[in-house]
């Protein structure tokens, strides 16, 4: 009661305590034979190392806050040493929640030494109404390292009848090989989205999009065999240049898109996807 009286007697112009913001960092590195070379966890960023039956060890990155909102900061780091291999993924879909102020930030740094293989296969990212997040993905490859990555976006929750009208999401990818930029990707939605999401040349009737990138010395050799395997259940296409194989996909709903991603990624990997993809 004394505490309640104290709050009631507080002057009306008392400063408002700002909302607590989440901070998270998870860093993991692998050497030959799956040997762990680095491991760090901080704040709301965690990483799990499940037992696997395949040749590649897995690192599952976890945001213990369950999502990202304005002012949150997360950083994921995965490195693979010379001749080693590893797969990175996330425990669940990343949810970008409504922001009351400021923008959230997600940074992903992926590094593969010569002769290494690195697969970055996170679950989808779901944009909620009035979310505000900037994301950046930096991939540094050396020599003949192989990188396979995917990112999928879900624009609102179709099962909840949700339609995005206002949001901010900026996504930037940079892939460098031996320090030279070989691929740059950028995607941005910001402000009033009603016209953008209804335009015939933009995203009309599209609520799920994805990009797959294979960066490898033999990427071009995979193009024609892949094109014969592209599923007919979603809109997709593939192209290659400069050692990069790019697949673009979109659909009116995420369910058929996810099934298509599983089919394509399984073929490109020559192995099943991490278990979280089937949960």
N, C-alpha and C positions, 0 to 999 in steps of 0.2 A: 504493500500500500504506500509506503514511503516513497518508493521509486516511481509509482504512478503519479503521486502528487507532485513530485519533482518535475516529471515530464509535462504535466498539465500546467505548471507554473512557468514553463520555459517561454521566453519571449517569442512572438510570431516570426521574427526575422532571424531566428537561430539558423546557422549554416546547415545545409542538408548534407548528410553523410553520403559520399558517392558509393555507388554499387561496387561490390568487390569484383575484380576481374581475374580471369584465370590465366595462369602462366604454365607452360609445359614444354619440356625438352626431353627427347629420347634419342640416344645415340647408340648405334651398334655397328661392329665391324667383324668381318669374317676373313679367315685365311684359308689355306689349302686344307682339305679333308674336313671342312666345317669347323675348324678351330676358331674359337672366339678370340678376337684381338682387341675389342673395345666394347665397353658397356657402361652407359650412364643414363640415369633416370632422374628427372627433376620436376617438382611440382605436380601438375595434373597430366604429365606425359609419362607413359609407361611403355615397356616393351616386353612381350612374352616370347619365349623360345620353345615352341612345342616340339615334341618328338615327331619325326617324319619318317616315312618309309622310302622316300625318294632320295636321289643323289644330292639334291640341293637343300641346305638348311633353310629354315624359315624364320623371319622376324615379324611378329604381329604387333603393330603399334596401336596404342590404346589412349584415347582421350577420356580420362575418368570423369570429366564433367558432363559427358554425354552430348556435347555440341559446342558450337562456337557462336558468340554474340559480340556486339560492339565492344572494343577495347581488349578482347582476349588476344593472347599471343601464344602460338604453338610452333615448334620447330622439330622436324623429324630428320634424322641423319642416318644413312646406311652406306657403308663402304665395303668393298670387296677387294681383297688383295690379289696380287699377281697369280694367275692360273686358278683362282678360286671361283666359287659360284654361290649365289644366295638369292632368295626371294623375299621381298618385303610386301606386306599387306596390312590391312587394318582390321580390327575386330568386328566392326559394324559400319553401317553407313554413317558418314559425317553429316551432321545436321547443322545448318546455318540458320540460327534462330533470329527472331525479330530483335533489332538493336535499339536500345533506348538512347544511345549516344556513342559517337565515335565508330571506328571500324575495327573489326577483328583482322588478324593477320595469321596466315599459315605459311610457313616456309618449309620446303622439302629439299634436302641436299643429298644427292646420290653420286657416289664415286666408284669407278671400276678401273682397276689397273690393267696392264697389258695381259691378254690371254684370259681375262676374267669374264664371267657372265652374271649379269644383274637383271633381275626381273622385279619391276615395281607394279604390283597388282592390287591397289587398294579397292575397297568397296565404293559404291557410288556416293556422291555428294548431293544432299537434298537441300534446295533453296526454299526457305520459308518466306512468307510475306514480310516485307520491310527488313530483310536481313541486310547486313553491310559487312562484307569481307573482301579483303585482298589476298590473293594466293600467288605464290611464286615457287616454281620448281626448277632447280638447277641441277643439271646432269653433266658430270665431267668424266670423260672416257679417255683412256690412254691406249695407244697402239691399236691392236685388233680386238679390243674388248667388245662384247655384245651387250646391248641393252634392249629390253622389251618392257614397254610401259603402257598403261591404260588409265584414262580418267573418264568417268561417266557422270553426267549432271542430270538431276531430276528437277524440273521446274514446277515446284508445288506438288502437293500430295493429292493425286487423282482420286484415291479411295476416299478422301475426306471432302471431295468436291471443291478443293482449293484451287484458285487461279491467281497467279502472281499479277499484281498491278503496280507495285512499287518495290524496288529492291536495288541493291548494289552488289555486284560480284565482278571482280576483275581477276583474270587468270593469265599468268605468263609462264611459258616454258622456255628454257634455254638449254640446248644440247651442244656441248663442245667436245671436240676430239683433239687431243694433244694441244689444247688451248685455243683451237680455232673454232669459231661458231659455225655449226653445220645445220642447225635447225632452230627456228624461233617460232613459237606459237603464242597467239594472244586471243583472248575471248573476253568480252566486256558487256555486261548489262547494267544500266544505271538509270535511276530516276523513274519516270512514269513509263511503264512497260506495256501499257495497253495497246498502243499503236504498233510497237515492235512485235509483240506476240500475236498480232492478228494480221500482219502484212504478208502478202503472197510471196514476197521475195525474202522473207526473214524466217519467222518461226511459227507461222500459222498452223494450228493443229499439231504442233510438235511439242511434246512435254518431256522428252528424254533424248539426250545427245551424248555421243561418246567418240573418243579418238584413241586409236591404238597406234603406237610408234615402235617400229623395230629399227634399231640403228646397229648395223653390222656390216662387215666387209662383203657378205654374200646376200645382203638384203634384196638386191635387184633380182636374184635368181629365184626368190620365193614368190614374186608377184604373180606370174601366170598360173602356177599351181594353186595359189590362194584364190584367185578370181574364180576358178571353177568350183570353189568350195563356199563362196559367199552365200549366206542364207537368203532366201526369198521372203522371209517373214518380216523384214525391216528394210528400210532404204539404206543402202550402203554402197561404198565404192572404195577402190584401192589404187594407189599410184606409188611411184618410186622415183627417186633422184638422189644423187650425191650420197649414196650409201644409206638412205633412209627409205623405209617402207611405211606408208601412212594409210590407215584405214579410217574412214569417217562413217558414222552410223547415226541414224535418228529414227524415232518412232513416236507414236501418239501416247505410248505408255511404256513404263520401264520393264515390265515383265517380258515381252518379246525381245526387247533390247538386251536384257541380261542373258537370255538363252542364246542369242546370237553371239554375244561376247564370249560366253563359255565355249561355244563351238570353235570360234576363230582362235582364241588364245590357247586352247588345248592343242590345236593343230600346230600353231607356231611354236609352242613350248615342247611339243612331243611328250607331254606329261600332263596329268590331271592338275587342276588348279588347287590352291590351298583350300583346306576344309571349310574355312569360313564362307566360301562362295556357295556352299551347299546347305547353309544353315538358314 
